[in-house]
Amino acid sequence: MRISKVRDYLFGIIGTLTTNTNYQINANMLSNKVDDYSLDKMPTESKVEPYITGGGLYQDVYSFRSRKSYSQDTLTNLKNMGFFEQLEKAINTNNDRGILPDINDIISIECVTPFTVQYNDDGKTAVFDCQIRIIYEEDFDETDISL
């Protein structure tokens, strides 16, 4: 499953950016716990570019969300934004260097939106969100067609 490979990839990047090892990256579920993450598949068109011979380029788009401490304290909010800027830069730099999730025929991974505050729950935590896209190639295989 591609989502599980992207999740593993993100664990590796986050592990280099923080000393906190007490976090989880869930699928389609963001917990109430600060510093947890959720990787949610977005409903988008999957085929990007069809090939004349069959198959083509495809995409998966994910909403990558995180719950972080949030307050009127400017330093807390700047720290959060700095972390997300580093995370976005690491993903895009890895892409440029060919360091990609372990997915067959993957071509790229990128942040298509910056991390932004989506909402704050209670004045103490906020949910931040970024859209991440992978592009991969898929060949047409006649054995995949069932009649």
OpenMM code with the backbone's topology and positions (N, CA, C; nanometers):
from openmm import Vec3, app, unit

residues = "MET ARG ILE SER LYS VAL ARG ASP TYR LEU PHE GLY ILE ILE GLY THR LEU THR THR ASN THR ASN TYR GLN ILE ASN ALA ASN MET LEU SER ASN LYS VAL ASP ASP TYR SER LEU ASP LYS MET PRO THR GLU SER LYS VAL GLU PRO TYR ILE THR GLY GLY GLY LEU TYR GLN ASP VAL TYR SER PHE ARG SER ARG LYS SER TYR SER GLN ASP THR LEU THR ASN LEU LYS ASN MET GLY PHE PHE GLU GLN LEU GLU LYS ALA ILE ASN THR ASN ASN ASP ARG GLY ILE LEU PRO ASP ILE ASN ASP ILE ILE SER ILE GLU CYS VAL THR PRO PHE THR VAL GLN TYR ASN ASP ASP GLY LYS THR ALA VAL PHE ASP CYS GLN ILE ARG ILE ILE TYR GLU GLU ASP PHE ASP GLU THR ASP ILE SER LEU".split()
positions = [
    Vec3(0.0832, -0.1183, 0.0000),
    Vec3(0.0000, 0.0000, 0.0000),
    Vec3(0.0876, 0.1246, 0.0000),
    Vec3(0.0577, 0.2156, -0.0902),
    Vec3(0.1396, 0.3364, -0.1026),
    Vec3(0.1323, 0.4235, 0.0230),
    Vec3(0.0133, 0.4366, 0.0822),
    Vec3(-0.0008, 0.5235, 0.1991),
    Vec3(0.0896, 0.4763, 0.3136),
    Vec3(0.1023, 0.3458, 0.3283),
    Vec3(0.1881, 0.2933, 0.4347),
    Vec3(0.3355, 0.3219, 0.4067),
    Vec3(0.3746, 0.3208, 0.2798),
    Vec3(0.5134, 0.3532, 0.2427),
    Vec3(0.5425, 0.5027, 0.2623),
    Vec3(0.4449, 0.5879, 0.2313),
    Vec3(0.4619, 0.7315, 0.2545),
    Vec3(0.4716, 0.7576, 0.4051),
    Vec3(0.3902, 0.6870, 0.4824),
    Vec3(0.3933, 0.6992, 0.6288),
    Vec3(0.5318, 0.6631, 0.6827),
    Vec3(0.5869, 0.5504, 0.6375),
    Vec3(0.7218, 0.5095, 0.6806),
    Vec3(0.8252, 0.6163, 0.6446),
    Vec3(0.8135, 0.6703, 0.5257),
    Vec3(0.9040, 0.7749, 0.4780),
    Vec3(0.8975, 0.8981, 0.5696),
    Vec3(0.7755, 0.9386, 0.6060),
    Vec3(0.7578, 1.0557, 0.6918),
    Vec3(0.8117, 1.0315, 0.8324),
    Vec3(0.7962, 0.9083, 0.8829),
    Vec3(0.8563, 0.8740, 1.0125),
    Vec3(1.0065, 0.9020, 1.0082),
    Vec3(1.0719, 0.8614, 0.9006),
    Vec3(1.2163, 0.8818, 0.8874),
    Vec3(1.2556, 1.0283, 0.8880),
    Vec3(1.1790, 1.1114, 0.8196),
    Vec3(1.2110, 1.2549, 0.8149),
    Vec3(1.1849, 1.3201, 0.9497),
    Vec3(1.0691, 1.2950, 1.0080),
    Vec3(1.0360, 1.3576, 1.1360),
    Vec3(1.1366, 1.3154, 1.2422),
    Vec3(1.1802, 1.1898, 1.2364),
    Vec3(1.2791, 1.1402, 1.3325),
    Vec3(1.4099, 1.2166, 1.3289),
    Vec3(1.4438, 1.2751, 1.2147),
    Vec3(1.5670, 1.3541, 1.2057),
    Vec3(1.5476, 1.4984, 1.2519),
    Vec3(1.4218, 1.5426, 1.2618),
    Vec3(1.3931, 1.6824, 1.2953),
    Vec3(1.3557, 1.7058, 1.4413),
    Vec3(1.3287, 1.5989, 1.5147),
    Vec3(1.2842, 1.6157, 1.6524),
    Vec3(1.3460, 1.5089, 1.7423),
    Vec3(1.3599, 1.5429, 1.8669),
    Vec3(1.4074, 1.4444, 1.9645),
    Vec3(1.2904, 1.3723, 2.0289),
    Vec3(1.1700, 1.4213, 2.0062),
    Vec3(1.0499, 1.3582, 2.0592),
    Vec3(1.0234, 1.2293, 1.9817),
    Vec3(1.0260, 1.1172, 2.0515),
    Vec3(0.9971, 0.9888, 1.9857),
    Vec3(0.8601, 0.9363, 2.0250),
    Vec3(0.7862, 1.0159, 2.0985),
    Vec3(0.6556, 0.9729, 2.1471),
    Vec3(0.5436, 1.0336, 2.0615),
    Vec3(0.5428, 0.9997, 1.9343),
    Vec3(0.4385, 1.0487, 1.8441),
    Vec3(0.3940, 0.9341, 1.7547),
    Vec3(0.2822, 0.9551, 1.6896),
    Vec3(0.2272, 0.8537, 1.5999),
    Vec3(0.1836, 0.9221, 1.4707),
    Vec3(0.1965, 0.8504, 1.3606),
    Vec3(0.1391, 0.8961, 1.2338),
    Vec3(0.0259, 0.7988, 1.2029),
    Vec3(-0.0956, 0.8455, 1.2217),
    Vec3(-0.2137, 0.7632, 1.1964),
    Vec3(-0.2586, 0.7784, 1.0517),
    Vec3(-0.3504, 0.6951, 1.0100),
    Vec3(-0.4110, 0.7047, 0.8776),
    Vec3(-0.5569, 0.7442, 0.8952),
    Vec3(-0.5917, 0.8590, 0.8390),
    Vec3(-0.7293, 0.9097, 0.8434),
    Vec3(-0.7831, 0.9287, 0.9839),
    Vec3(-0.6966, 0.9633, 1.0793),
    Vec3(-0.7421, 0.9870, 1.2159),
    Vec3(-0.6358, 1.0666, 1.2909),
    Vec3(-0.6698, 1.1901, 1.3245),
    Vec3(-0.5796, 1.2726, 1.4043),
    Vec3(-0.6278, 1.2676, 1.5484),
    Vec3(-0.5430, 1.2179, 1.6362),
    Vec3(-0.5801, 1.2066, 1.7771),
    Vec3(-0.5799, 1.3441, 1.8433),
    Vec3(-0.6224, 1.3493, 1.9669),
    Vec3(-0.6215, 1.4740, 2.0442),
    Vec3(-0.4855, 1.4999, 2.1082),
    Vec3(-0.3920, 1.4086, 2.0885),
    Vec3(-0.2605, 1.4188, 2.1516),
    Vec3(-0.1706, 1.5160, 2.0740),
    Vec3(-0.1074, 1.6075, 2.1471),
    Vec3(-0.0147, 1.7029, 2.0860),
    Vec3(0.1026, 1.6262, 2.0254),
    Vec3(0.1463, 1.6698, 1.9097),
    Vec3(0.2580, 1.6153, 1.8331),
    Vec3(0.2248, 1.4864, 1.7582),
    Vec3(0.0984, 1.4459, 1.7533),
    Vec3(0.0599, 1.3341, 1.6677),
    Vec3(0.0271, 1.3862, 1.5279),
    Vec3(0.0249, 1.2927, 1.4326),
    Vec3(0.0038, 1.3261, 1.2922),
    Vec3(-0.1011, 1.2333, 1.2328),
    Vec3(-0.1549, 1.2762, 1.1195),
    Vec3(-0.2450, 1.1904, 1.0436),
    Vec3(-0.2168, 1.2100, 0.8954),
    Vec3(-0.2126, 1.1003, 0.8233),
    Vec3(-0.1940, 1.1017, 0.6788),
    Vec3(-0.3257, 1.0559, 0.6175),
    Vec3(-0.3936, 1.1472, 0.5480),
    Vec3(-0.5282, 1.1215, 0.4970),
    Vec3(-0.5283, 1.1327, 0.3448),
    Vec3(-0.5744, 1.0277, 0.2781),
    Vec3(-0.5800, 1.0320, 0.1317),
    Vec3(-0.6914, 1.1256, 0.0876),
    Vec3(-0.6582, 1.2132, -0.0064),
    Vec3(-0.7531, 1.3125, -0.0576),
    Vec3(-0.8242, 1.2579, -0.1812),
    Vec3(-0.9500, 1.2936, -0.1974),
    Vec3(-1.0222, 1.2496, -0.3181),
    Vec3(-0.9840, 1.3367, -0.4377),
    Vec3(-0.8941, 1.2864, -0.5196),
    Vec3(-0.8476, 1.3597, -0.6371),
    Vec3(-0.8437, 1.2649, -0.7567),
    Vec3(-0.8345, 1.3213, -0.8730),
    Vec3(-0.8167, 1.2425, -0.9952),
    Vec3(-0.6822, 1.1722, -0.9851),
    Vec3(-0.6804, 1.0423, -1.0063),
    Vec3(-0.5547, 0.9699, -0.9900),
    Vec3(-0.4676, 0.9724, -1.1161),
    Vec3(-0.5268, 0.9701, -1.2335),
    Vec3(-0.4466, 0.9680, -1.3561),
    Vec3(-0.4057, 1.1096, -1.3926),
    Vec3(-0.2757, 1.1311, -1.4017),
    Vec3(-0.2213, 1.2620, -1.4356),
    Vec3(-0.1967, 1.2725, -1.5854),
    Vec3(-0.1356, 1.1677, -1.6410),
    Vec3(-0.1014, 1.1676, -1.7839),
    Vec3(-0.1138, 1.0268, -1.8391),
    Vec3(-0.2140, 1.0020, -1.9229),
    Vec3(-0.2270, 0.8677, -1.9814),
    Vec3(-0.1234, 0.8463, -2.0919),
    Vec3(-0.0773, 0.7231, -2.1033),
    Vec3(0.0130, 0.6865, -2.2127),
    Vec3(-0.0694, 0.6241, -2.3247),
    Vec3(-0.0293, 0.6477, -2.4472),
    Vec3(-0.0987, 0.5914, -2.5632),
    Vec3(-0.0981, 0.4392, -2.5571),
    Vec3(0.0085, 0.3826, -2.5070),
    Vec3(0.0233, 0.2372, -2.5002),
    Vec3(-0.0460, 0.1756, -2.3789),
    Vec3(-0.1095, 0.2588, -2.2994),
    Vec3(-0.1738, 0.2131, -2.1758),
    Vec3(-0.0925, 0.2553, -2.0559),
    Vec3(-0.1556, 0.2514, -1.9412),
    Vec3(-0.0870, 0.2967, -1.8205),
    Vec3(-0.0698, 0.4469, -1.8228),
    Vec3(0.0261, 0.4959, -1.7461),
    Vec3(0.0510, 0.6391, -1.7449),
    Vec3(0.1096, 0.6846, -1.6140),
    Vec3(0.1050, 0.8156, -1.5949),
    Vec3(0.1477, 0.8754, -1.4698),
    Vec3(0.0251, 0.8944, -1.3814),
    Vec3(0.0412, 0.8593, -1.2546),
    Vec3(-0.0674, 0.8681, -1.1577),
    Vec3(-0.0211, 0.9477, -1.0371),
    Vec3(-0.1174, 0.9935, -0.9579),
    Vec3(-0.0847, 1.0669, -0.8365),
    Vec3(-0.1715, 1.0204, -0.7205),
    Vec3(-0.1152, 1.0334, -0.6020),
    Vec3(-0.1903, 1.0250, -0.4776),
    Vec3(-0.1648, 1.1571, -0.4069),
    Vec3(-0.2695, 1.2171, -0.3543),
    Vec3(-0.2560, 1.3405, -0.2776),
    Vec3(-0.3039, 1.3118, -0.1360),
    Vec3(-0.2226, 1.3530, -0.0403),
    Vec3(-0.2528, 1.3293, 0.1006),
    Vec3(-0.2594, 1.4611, 0.1758),
    Vec3(-0.3504, 1.4677, 0.2704),
    Vec3(-0.3503, 1.5748, 0.3682),
    Vec3(-0.2673, 1.5229, 0.4852),
    Vec3(-0.1599, 1.5924, 0.5167),
    Vec3(-0.0738, 1.5534, 0.6284),
    Vec3(-0.0982, 1.6533, 0.7400),
    Vec3(-0.1649, 1.6080, 0.8454),
    Vec3(-0.2074, 1.6969, 0.9529),
    Vec3(-0.1329, 1.6664, 1.0821),
    Vec3(-0.1234, 1.7682, 1.1665),
    Vec3(-0.0602, 1.7518, 1.2963),
    Vec3(-0.1282, 1.8420, 1.3985),
    Vec3(-0.1356, 1.7924, 1.5200),
    Vec3(-0.1859, 1.8737, 1.6307),
    Vec3(-0.0650, 1.9223, 1.7104),
    Vec3(-0.0577, 2.0517, 1.7310),
    Vec3(0.0539, 2.1133, 1.8027),
    Vec3(0.0008, 2.2075, 1.9103),
    Vec3(0.0868, 2.2366, 2.0078),
    Vec3(0.0532, 2.3378, 2.1081),
    Vec3(0.0318, 2.4701, 2.0366),
    Vec3(-0.0620, 2.5482, 2.0883),
    Vec3(-0.0970, 2.6739, 2.0235),
    Vec3(-0.1453, 2.7702, 2.1301),
    Vec3(-0.0993, 2.8950, 2.1231),
    Vec3(-0.1415, 2.9924, 2.2233),
    Vec3(-0.1163, 3.1327, 2.1705),
    Vec3(-0.1364, 3.2278, 2.2569),
    Vec3(-0.1055, 3.3660, 2.2219),
    Vec3(0.0440, 3.3938, 2.2351),
    Vec3(0.1188, 3.2946, 2.2821),
    Vec3(0.2635, 3.3068, 2.2962),
    Vec3(0.3286, 3.2975, 2.1589),
    Vec3(0.3860, 3.4050, 2.1146),
    Vec3(0.4460, 3.4117, 1.9813),
    Vec3(0.5562, 3.3078, 1.9635),
    Vec3(0.6374, 3.2837, 2.0667),
    Vec3(0.7489, 3.1884, 2.0547),
    Vec3(0.6996, 3.0468, 2.0264),
    Vec3(0.5914, 3.0045, 2.0906),
    Vec3(0.5354, 2.8712, 2.0649),
    Vec3(0.4934, 2.8592, 1.9197),
    Vec3(0.4245, 2.9590, 1.8698),
    Vec3(0.3750, 2.9540, 1.7326),
    Vec3(0.4884, 2.9640, 1.6304),
    Vec3(0.5898, 3.0438, 1.6608),
    Vec3(0.7056, 3.0511, 1.5712),
    Vec3(0.7817, 2.9188, 1.5687),
    Vec3(0.7920, 2.8535, 1.6838),
    Vec3(0.8584, 2.7228, 1.6909),
    Vec3(0.7840, 2.6211, 1.6036),
    Vec3(0.6515, 2.6217, 1.6120),
    Vec3(0.5721, 2.5311, 1.5277),
    Vec3(0.5966, 2.5576, 1.3797),
    Vec3(0.5892, 2.6830, 1.3398),
    Vec3(0.6074, 2.7159, 1.1989),
    Vec3(0.7488, 2.6825, 1.1521),
    Vec3(0.8478, 2.7027, 1.2388),
    Vec3(0.9850, 2.6658, 1.2031),
    Vec3(0.9985, 2.5161, 1.1799),
    Vec3(0.9351, 2.4366, 1.2665),
    Vec3(0.9386, 2.2914, 1.2490),
    Vec3(0.8762, 2.2530, 1.1150),
    Vec3(0.7600, 2.3090, 1.0838),
    Vec3(0.6926, 2.2725, 0.9588),
    Vec3(0.7689, 2.3207, 0.8363),
    Vec3(0.8350, 2.4350, 0.8466),
    Vec3(0.9199, 2.4805, 0.7359),
    Vec3(1.0342, 2.3822, 0.7128),
    Vec3(1.0958, 2.3328, 0.8208),
    Vec3(1.2037, 2.2336, 0.8076),
    Vec3(1.1513, 2.1043, 0.7467),
    Vec3(1.0330, 2.0607, 0.7891),
    Vec3(0.9746, 1.9373, 0.7369),
    Vec3(0.9457, 1.9499, 0.5871),
    Vec3(0.8854, 2.0603, 0.5484),
    Vec3(0.8565, 2.0838, 0.4068),
    Vec3(0.9853, 2.0890, 0.3245),
    Vec3(1.0858, 2.1580, 0.3765),
    Vec3(1.2137, 2.1675, 0.3061),
    Vec3(1.2793, 2.0307, 0.2927),
    Vec3(1.2730, 1.9493, 0.3986),
    Vec3(1.3330, 1.8151, 0.3938),
    Vec3(1.2650, 1.7286, 0.2875),
    Vec3(1.1331, 1.7334, 0.2800),
    Vec3(1.0604, 1.6543, 0.1798),
    Vec3(1.1007, 1.6987, 0.0399),
    Vec3(1.0993, 1.8291, 0.0158),
    Vec3(1.1323, 1.8801, -0.1176),
    Vec3(1.2789, 1.8591, -0.1537),
    Vec3(1.3696, 1.8733, -0.0570),
    Vec3(1.5122, 1.8490, -0.0825),
    Vec3(1.5368, 1.7016, -0.1116),
    Vec3(1.4748, 1.6144, -0.0328),
    Vec3(1.4881, 1.4707, -0.0591),
    Vec3(1.4387, 1.4370, -0.1992),
    Vec3(1.3279, 1.4972, -0.2392),
    Vec3(1.2759, 1.4736, -0.3736),
    Vec3(1.3797, 1.5124, -0.4785),
    Vec3(1.4392, 1.6298, -0.4622),
    Vec3(1.5405, 1.6768, -0.5573),
    Vec3(1.6608, 1.5830, -0.5627),
    Vec3(1.6915, 1.5179, -0.4510),
    Vec3(1.8063, 1.4266, -0.4431),
    Vec3(1.7690, 1.2823, -0.4775),
    Vec3(1.6429, 1.2589, -0.5085),
    Vec3(1.5997, 1.1229, -0.5426),
    Vec3(1.5778, 1.0331, -0.4217),
    Vec3(1.5653, 1.0923, -0.3033),
    Vec3(1.5369, 1.0156, -0.1817),
    Vec3(1.3855, 1.0129, -0.1667),
    Vec3(1.3256, 0.9009, -0.2044),
    Vec3(1.1807, 0.8902, -0.2170),
    Vec3(1.1273, 0.7746, -0.1332),
    Vec3(0.9968, 0.7746, -0.1074),
    Vec3(0.9382, 0.6573, -0.0405),
    Vec3(0.9648, 0.5309, -0.1218),
    Vec3(0.9670, 0.4176, -0.0548),
    Vec3(0.9965, 0.2890, -0.1183),
    Vec3(0.8717, 0.2363, -0.1903),
    Vec3(0.8373, 0.3026, -0.3010),
    Vec3(0.7191, 0.2680, -0.3801),
    Vec3(0.7660, 0.2375, -0.5209),
    Vec3(0.7196, 0.1251, -0.5751),
    Vec3(0.7575, 0.0886, -0.7120),
    Vec3(0.7219, 0.2002, -0.8101),
    Vec3(0.8157, 0.2352, -0.8943),
    Vec3(0.7983, 0.3320, -1.0024),
    Vec3(0.7572, 0.4714, -0.9564),
    Vec3(0.7925, 0.5087, -0.8325),
    Vec3(0.7647, 0.6453, -0.7864),
    Vec3(0.8589, 0.7412, -0.8574),
    Vec3(0.8071, 0.8558, -0.8924),
    Vec3(0.8850, 0.9568, -0.9627),
    Vec3(0.9160, 1.0750, -0.8714),
    Vec3(0.8180, 1.1137, -0.7883),
    Vec3(0.8421, 1.2299, -0.7035),
    Vec3(0.7490, 1.2326, -0.5828),
    Vec3(0.7906, 1.3102, -0.4846),
    Vec3(0.7077, 1.3449, -0.3694),
    Vec3(0.7311, 1.4927, -0.3440),
    Vec3(0.6248, 1.5658, -0.3147),
    Vec3(0.6393, 1.7085, -0.2920),
    Vec3(0.5278, 1.7616, -0.2037),
    Vec3(0.5573, 1.8714, -0.1364),
    Vec3(0.4550, 1.9453, -0.0630),
    Vec3(0.3922, 2.0414, -0.1633),
    Vec3(0.2638, 2.0283, -0.1881),
    Vec3(0.1981, 2.1166, -0.2851),
    Vec3(0.1362, 2.2385, -0.2177),
    Vec3(0.1254, 2.2347, -0.0856),
    Vec3(0.0831, 2.3518, -0.0087),
    Vec3(0.1737, 2.3622, 0.1134),
    Vec3(0.1936, 2.4819, 0.1646),
    Vec3(0.2704, 2.4937, 0.2891),
    Vec3(0.1828, 2.4523, 0.4076),
    Vec3(0.2464, 2.4217, 0.5194),
    Vec3(0.1709, 2.3924, 0.6409),
    Vec3(0.1031, 2.5206, 0.6883),
    Vec3(-0.0256, 2.5116, 0.7159),
    Vec3(-0.1014, 2.6250, 0.7671),
    Vec3(-0.1899, 2.5785, 0.8814),
    Vec3(-0.2285, 2.6731, 0.9656),
    Vec3(-0.3218, 2.6424, 1.0739),
    Vec3(-0.4605, 2.6263, 1.0122),
    Vec3(-0.5196, 2.5107, 1.0328),
    Vec3(-0.6551, 2.4870, 0.9835),
    Vec3(-0.7589, 2.5373, 1.0834),
    Vec3(-0.7360, 2.5075, 1.2097),
    Vec3(-0.8239, 2.5573, 1.3158),
    Vec3(-0.7571, 2.5318, 1.4493),
    Vec3(-0.7990, 2.6075, 1.5506),
    Vec3(-0.7524, 2.5764, 1.6850),
    Vec3(-0.8732, 2.5286, 1.7635),
    Vec3(-0.8489, 2.4245, 1.8399),
    Vec3(-0.9587, 2.3562, 1.9086),
    Vec3(-1.0072, 2.4320, 2.0306),
    Vec3(-0.9169, 2.4657, 2.1174),
    Vec3(-0.9541, 2.5135, 2.2491),
    Vec3(-0.8653, 2.6285, 2.2950),
    Vec3(-0.7919, 2.6867, 2.2035),
    Vec3(-0.6971, 2.7905, 2.2410),
    Vec3(-0.5660, 2.7354, 2.2935),
    Vec3(-0.5574, 2.6023, 2.3081),
    Vec3(-0.4355, 2.5391, 2.3583),
    Vec3(-0.3666, 2.4540, 2.2526),
    Vec3(-0.4428, 2.4047, 2.1565),
    Vec3(-0.3853, 2.3257, 2.0475),
    Vec3(-0.4450, 2.3724, 1.9149),
    Vec3(-0.3711, 2.3465, 1.8084),
    Vec3(-0.4183, 2.3796, 1.6741),
    Vec3(-0.3822, 2.2653, 1.5807),
    Vec3(-0.4605, 2.2535, 1.4740),
    Vec3(-0.4332, 2.1534, 1.3715),
    Vec3(-0.3691, 2.2243, 1.2527),
    Vec3(-0.2513, 2.1744, 1.2153),
    Vec3(-0.1778, 2.2259, 1.1004),
    Vec3(-0.1918, 2.1247, 0.9872),
    Vec3(-0.1928, 2.1726, 0.8635),
    Vec3(-0.2166, 2.0848, 0.7496),
    Vec3(-0.1293, 2.1254, 0.6315),
    Vec3(-0.0864, 2.0233, 0.5571),
    Vec3(-0.0104, 2.0410, 0.4340),
    Vec3(-0.0555, 1.9323, 0.3375),
    Vec3(-0.0649, 1.9643, 0.2102),
    Vec3(-0.0953, 1.8605, 0.1121),
    Vec3(0.0346, 1.8105, 0.0498),
    Vec3(0.0477, 1.6783, 0.0493),
    Vec3(0.1650, 1.6116, -0.0071),
    Vec3(0.1187, 1.5273, -0.1253),
    Vec3(0.1939, 1.5334, -0.2332),
    Vec3(0.1576, 1.4577, -0.3532),
    Vec3(0.2729, 1.3679, -0.3952),
    Vec3(0.2381, 1.2453, -0.4325),
    Vec3(0.3365, 1.1578, -0.4962),
    Vec3(0.2917, 1.1348, -0.6399),
    Vec3(0.3893, 1.1243, -0.7272),
    Vec3(0.3655, 1.0900, -0.8680),
    Vec3(0.4356, 0.9570, -0.8924),
    Vec3(0.3656, 0.8657, -0.9563),
    Vec3(0.4239, 0.7357, -0.9861),
    Vec3(0.3756, 0.6890, -1.1226),
    Vec3(0.4501, 0.5957, -1.1784),
    Vec3(0.4173, 0.5412, -1.3099),
    Vec3(0.3538, 0.4045, -1.2923),
    Vec3(0.2546, 0.3791, -1.3739),
    Vec3(0.1894, 0.2494, -1.3711),
    Vec3(0.1730, 0.2012, -1.5143),
    Vec3(0.2181, 0.0808, -1.5400),
    Vec3(0.2062, 0.0237, -1.6736),
    Vec3(0.0729, -0.0452, -1.6899),
    Vec3(0.0262, -0.0489, -1.8117),
    Vec3(-0.0950, -0.1220, -1.8432),
    Vec3(-0.0623, -0.2708, -1.8437),
    Vec3(-0.1412, -0.3481, -1.7749),
    Vec3(-0.1210, -0.4917, -1.7662),
    Vec3(-0.2532, -0.5598, -1.7967),
    Vec3(-0.2579, -0.6341, -1.9072),
    Vec3(-0.3830, -0.6995, -1.9480),
    Vec3(-0.4349, -0.7961, -1.8439),
    Vec3(-0.3466, -0.8476, -1.7579),
    Vec3(-0.3928, -0.9417, -1.6555),
    Vec3(-0.4691, -0.8708, -1.5444),
    Vec3(-0.4616, -0.7372, -1.5404),
    Vec3(-0.5355, -0.6616, -1.4400),
    Vec3(-0.6827, -0.6458, -1.4756),
    Vec3(-0.7179, -0.6776, -1.5989),
    Vec3(-0.8554, -0.6588, -1.6451),
    Vec3(-0.9341, -0.7874, -1.6240),
    Vec3(-1.0434, -0.7744, -1.5532),
    Vec3(-1.1302, -0.8909, -1.5367),
    Vec3(-1.2617, -0.8635, -1.6065),
    Vec3(-1.3136, -0.9658, -1.6724),
    Vec3(-1.4399, -0.9513, -1.7457),
    Vec3(-1.5539, -1.0120, -1.6697),
] * unit.nanometer
topology = app.Topology()
chain = topology.addChain("A")
for resn in residues:
    res = topology.addResidue(resn, chain)
    for name in ("N", "CA", "C"):
        topology.addAtom(name, app.Element.getBySymbol(name[0]), res)
